[in-house]
Amino acid sequence: MQERPLRTSVIGSYPFPAWLEHASGHLDRFGQDDIREMQDDAVIAAVHDQTAAGLDVITDGEQTRFDFNLSFYGFLDGIDLEAESPRRWGPPAHDQRGKHAITGELAAPRGLGAVEEFTRLQRIAPAKQALKASIPGPFTLSGRLIPNAQYPDRLAITEALLPLVRQEVEGLVAAGCREICVDEPSMSCYAHKSDTKQFVDIFNRTIEPIIGKCRVDMHMCFGNFKGRSVGARRPECMFPDFLDMHVDEMHLEMATLNYRSLHLIEQVARKMDVAVGVIDVKSYYLETAEEIADVVRACLQYAPPERLVLAPDCGLSQTARWAARKKLHNMVAGVNIVREELGL
């Protein structure tokens, strides 16, 4: 169980500052020292916004990633990165993210970059602040790679990526990381038509070396590219099999479902901490502190406070920064209302 009841947390990503959005499109105009300074400054901004909101746990906001998932392909050997999106016009959606051809054996001789991100966060964050690193799991990471003769289907690609992710999470623990979130939204998106026991096996083999060495979280959602979902919003189909994942905390998207599946947290809380998505990152409606407090009270009908974590539905990278700030502030304020009621 967590150290603080009704823990407040985030998933991983946070909006880029406007200047970083602009600069990332003109990196040829900066030197390497300029870029390193820019990366530090962006993490400083993300840390500031999260600590100002009063969160119990923060991340680096994934400020040095182009995308929570896509940036990792830049660390892989054996693929040919697609230069342009297959569809560049029209409403933004997942089909604007291209797929990459596999040209050789998949490898990551330089690692996947998450350890460097975490050591930067350690250096920048306030002393004694609880920190979390996030990394996509191998099934989600396999989604933008095209099968070939060597890797004939998505599961074969997943198996090739699994040891690379496993090595990265081991590196995070060695660097002093005490909480790691393995993002597997593809598993929740495909659970309604896939072998969920196979997903559990993949996940558990990925995290096996770090079990008992740090807090391990699992994040599930139904997609959030350009504020769009992509999966069938059927969390019930993930259970009971997903309860066999060897994690300390399981995160469930709930706000976008209008909490119709909130009863599921009862069975999760019997085995692990349950992080409930109480902020809709795909909407610009600003949930009030009072509304958040009402949701927390509803959660307490199914799980005790020492098992509950409150967080946004997903990472906030697809939400404008002004809205992300207010949403996080109101989330923490709403949780604090209930903490005071309970004398916590």
C-alpha positions in Angstrom: 0.0 0.0 0.0 1.0 3.6 -0.6 2.5 5.8 2.1 -0.2 8.5 2.0 -4.0 7.7 1.7 -5.7 9.3 -1.3 -2.4 9.8 -3.0 -2.4 12.3 -5.9 -0.3 11.4 -9.0 0.0 11.9 -12.7 0.6 9.4 -15.5 3.7 10.7 -17.3 3.4 13.4 -19.9 2.7 17.1 -19.5 2.2 19.9 -22.0 5.3 21.4 -23.7 5.8 25.1 -23.0 5.0 27.2 -26.2 8.7 28.1 -26.7 9.6 24.4 -26.6 7.0 23.6 -29.3 8.5 26.2 -31.5 12.1 25.4 -30.8 11.6 21.6 -31.4 10.7 22.5 -35.0 13.9 24.5 -35.5 16.5 22.4 -33.7 19.0 23.0 -36.5 19.4 26.5 -35.2 20.6 25.4 -31.8 23.9 23.9 -30.6 24.1 20.8 -28.4 24.6 22.9 -25.3 21.6 25.1 -26.2 19.5 21.9 -26.5 20.6 20.5 -23.2 19.8 23.9 -21.5 16.4 23.8 -23.3 15.7 20.3 -22.0 16.6 21.3 -18.4 14.4 24.4 -18.6 11.4 22.5 -19.9 11.7 19.9 -17.1 12.0 22.8 -14.6 8.7 24.2 -15.9 6.9 20.9 -15.7 8.2 20.3 -12.2 7.1 23.7 -11.1 3.6 23.3 -12.4 3.2 19.9 -10.7 4.6 20.9 -7.4 2.6 24.2 -7.4 -0.5 22.0 -7.8 0.5 20.1 -4.7 0.8 16.6 -6.2 2.2 13.9 -4.1 4.0 12.3 -7.0 5.5 14.0 -10.1 7.3 13.1 -13.3 9.5 15.0 -15.7 6.5 15.6 -17.9 8.2 13.7 -20.6 9.5 17.0 -21.8 12.3 15.6 -23.9 10.1 13.1 -25.8 8.5 14.0 -29.1 5.7 11.6 -28.1 5.1 9.3 -25.1 5.7 6.3 -27.4 7.1 7.4 -30.8 10.3 9.0 -29.5 11.5 5.6 -28.4 11.8 4.5 -32.0 14.7 6.9 -32.4 16.7 4.6 -30.0 16.1 1.4 -32.0 18.4 -0.2 -34.4 16.9 -2.2 -37.2 14.1 0.1 -38.3 13.7 2.6 -41.1 12.0 5.7 -39.6 9.1 6.9 -41.8 9.8 10.6 -42.8 6.2 11.7 -43.2 2.7 10.9 -41.8 0.5 8.9 -44.2 -2.3 11.4 -43.8 -1.4 15.0 -43.3 -4.7 16.8 -43.7 -8.2 16.6 -42.2 -9.3 15.9 -38.6 -6.4 14.8 -36.4 -6.4 11.1 -35.5 -4.3 8.1 -34.9 -3.9 7.3 -38.7 -1.7 10.3 -39.0 1.0 8.5 -37.1 3.0 6.5 -39.6 4.5 3.0 -39.2 8.1 2.1 -39.6 9.6 -0.7 -41.6 11.9 -3.3 -39.8 15.1 -3.6 -41.7 17.2 -5.8 -39.3 17.4 -7.2 -35.8 15.7 -5.0 -33.3 18.2 -3.7 -30.7 18.7 -0.7 -28.4 22.5 -0.5 -27.8 22.2 3.0 -26.3 19.2 2.1 -24.1 15.8 3.8 -24.6 16.6 7.1 -23.0 14.4 6.8 -19.9 17.4 6.5 -17.5 18.9 9.8 -18.7 15.4 11.4 -18.4 15.1 10.2 -14.8 18.6 11.4 -13.7 17.8 14.8 -15.1 14.6 14.8 -13.0 16.5 13.8 -9.9 18.8 16.7 -10.4 16.0 19.2 -10.9 13.2 18.2 -8.6 13.0 19.4 -5.0 14.6 17.2 -2.3 12.4 14.5 -0.9 9.8 14.9 -3.7 8.4 11.6 -4.7 9.3 10.9 -8.4 8.0 8.6 -11.0 9.4 7.5 -14.4 7.2 6.2 -17.2 8.0 4.0 -20.2 5.8 2.3 -22.8 5.5 -1.5 -22.5 6.6 -3.8 -25.4 3.2 -4.5 -26.8 2.3 -0.8 -27.0 5.8 0.0 -28.4 5.3 -2.7 -31.1 2.3 -1.0 -32.5 4.0 1.3 -35.0 6.4 -1.3 -36.5 5.5 -3.3 -39.7 5.9 -7.1 -39.5 8.4 -8.8 -41.9 9.8 -12.2 -42.5 11.9 -12.1 -39.4 9.1 -10.7 -37.2 6.0 -12.0 -38.8 3.3 -10.5 -36.5 2.9 -8.0 -33.7 3.5 -10.6 -31.0 6.8 -11.5 -32.5 7.8 -7.9 -32.6 6.6 -7.5 -29.0 8.8 -10.5 -27.9 11.8 -8.8 -29.5 11.1 -5.5 -27.8 10.4 -7.1 -24.4 14.0 -7.6 -23.3 14.9 -4.0 -24.4 12.1 -2.6 -22.1 13.1 -4.9 -19.3 16.7 -3.8 -19.5 15.6 -0.1 -19.4 13.4 -0.6 -16.2 16.3 -2.4 -14.6 18.5 0.6 -15.5 15.9 2.9 -13.9 16.0 1.0 -10.6 19.8 1.1 -10.7 19.7 4.8 -11.1 17.6 5.1 -7.9 14.1 5.3 -9.4 11.6 4.1 -6.8 8.4 4.2 -8.9 8.1 3.1 -12.5 4.9 3.3 -14.6 4.8 0.9 -17.5 2.3 2.3 -20.0 0.3 -0.4 -21.9 -2.7 1.4 -23.4 -2.6 -0.9 -26.4 -3.4 -3.8 -24.1 -6.6 -2.1 -22.8 -7.5 -1.0 -26.4 -7.2 -4.6 -27.7 -8.4 -6.5 -24.7 -12.0 -6.9 -26.0 -10.7 -9.0 -28.9 -7.4 -10.5 -27.7 -6.1 -13.2 -25.3 -5.9 -11.2 -22.0 -4.0 -14.0 -20.3 -1.3 -13.6 -23.0 -1.2 -9.9 -22.3 -0.7 -10.6 -18.6 2.2 -13.0 -19.3 3.9 -10.4 -21.5 3.5 -7.7 -18.9 4.8 -9.8 -16.0 7.8 -11.0 -17.9 8.7 -7.4 -18.7 8.7 -6.2 -15.1 9.9 -9.5 -13.5 13.5 -8.2 -12.7 12.2 -5.1 -10.8 9.4 -6.7 -8.7 10.0 -5.9 -5.1 12.8 -3.4 -5.9 10.5 -0.4 -6.6 6.9 0.5 -6.9 5.5 -0.8 -10.2 2.5 0.9 -11.8 0.5 -0.2 -14.9 -1.4 2.5 -16.9 -4.3 1.6 -19.1 -6.4 3.9 -21.2 -8.2 3.9 -24.5 -5.8 6.1 -26.5 -5.2 9.9 -26.4 -3.5 11.0 -29.6 -4.6 14.6 -30.4 -7.3 14.2 -27.7 -8.8 11.2 -29.5 -9.5 7.7 -28.2 -8.9 4.7 -30.4 -9.9 1.6 -28.3 -13.2 0.2 -27.4 -14.1 1.7 -24.0 -14.9 -1.7 -22.4 -12.7 -2.0 -19.2 -14.8 -4.9 -18.0 -13.3 -7.2 -20.6 -9.8 -6.8 -19.0 -11.0 -8.5 -15.8 -10.4 -10.7 -13.9 -7.3 -11.6 -15.9 -5.5 -8.3 -15.5 -5.6 -8.7 -11.8 -2.8 -11.2 -12.2 -0.4 -8.5 -13.2 2.3 -8.2 -10.6 2.0 -4.5 -10.0 1.6 -2.3 -6.9 -0.7 0.2 -8.7 -3.1 -0.2 -11.6 -4.5 2.9 -13.3 -7.9 2.9 -14.9 -9.3 5.6 -17.2 -12.7 6.6 -15.7 -13.5 10.3 -16.2 -14.2 9.8 -19.9 -16.5 6.9 -19.1 -18.5 9.1 -16.8 -17.5 6.7 -14.0 -20.0 4.0 -15.3 -17.4 1.3 -14.6 -16.3 2.7 -11.2 -17.4 -0.6 -9.5 -14.4 -2.3 -11.1 -12.0 -0.6 -8.6 -13.4 -2.7 -5.8 -11.9 -5.9 -7.2 -8.6 -4.1 -8.1 -8.3 -2.7 -4.6 -8.4 -6.2 -3.1 -5.1 -7.0 -4.7 -3.3 -3.7 -5.3 -3.6 0.1 -5.2 -6.0 1.5 -7.7 -5.4 4.8 -9.5 -8.6 6.3 -10.7 -8.7 8.7 -13.6 -10.7 11.7 -12.3 -9.6 14.3 -14.8 -10.7 14.2 -18.4 -7.6 15.1 -20.4 -9.6 15.1 -23.7 -12.0 17.9 -22.5 -11.5 21.5 -21.8 -14.2 21.5 -19.1 -12.4 22.3 -15.9 -13.5 19.9 -13.2 -14.1 21.9 -10.0 -12.6 20.9 -6.6 -16.1 20.1 -5.4 -16.8 17.8 -8.3 -13.5 16.0 -7.7 -14.4 15.6 -4.0 -17.7 14.0 -5.0 -15.9 11.5 -7.2 -13.4 10.7 -4.4 -16.4 10.0 -2.1 -17.9 7.7 -4.7 -14.5 5.9 -5.0 -14.5 5.4 -1.2 -17.6 3.3 -1.6 -15.5 0.7 -3.4 -12.0 1.1 -2.0 -10.4 2.3 1.3 -8.4 5.5 1.2 -5.1 3.7 1.7 -5.7 1.9 -1.6 -6.8 4.9 -3.6 -4.7 7.0 -6.0 -6.2 10.0 -7.8 -4.9 11.0 -11.2 -5.8 12.3 -14.6 -7.2 9.7 -17.1 -4.0 9.8 -19.1 -0.9 12.0 -19.7 -1.6 15.7 -20.2 0.5 16.2 -23.3 -2.5 16.6 -25.5 -4.1 19.3 -23.2 -3.1 23.0 -23.4 -0.9 24.0 -20.5 -3.2 26.6 -19.1 -5.9 23.9 -18.7 -3.6 21.3 -17.4 -2.4 23.6 -14.6 -6.0 24.4 -13.5 -7.1 20.7 -13.8 -4.2 19.5 -11.6 -4.8 22.3 -9.1 -8.5 21.5 -8.8 -7.8 17.8 -8.6 -5.5 18.2 -5.6 -7.9 20.7 -4.0 -10.8 18.3 -4.3 -8.8 15.4 -2.8 -7.8 17.6 0.1 -11.4 18.4 0.8 -12.1 14.7 1.4 -8.8 14.2 3.3 -10.0 16.9 5.8 -13.4 15.3 6.1 -11.7 12.0 7.0 -9.1 13.6 9.2 -6.2 12.3 7.0 
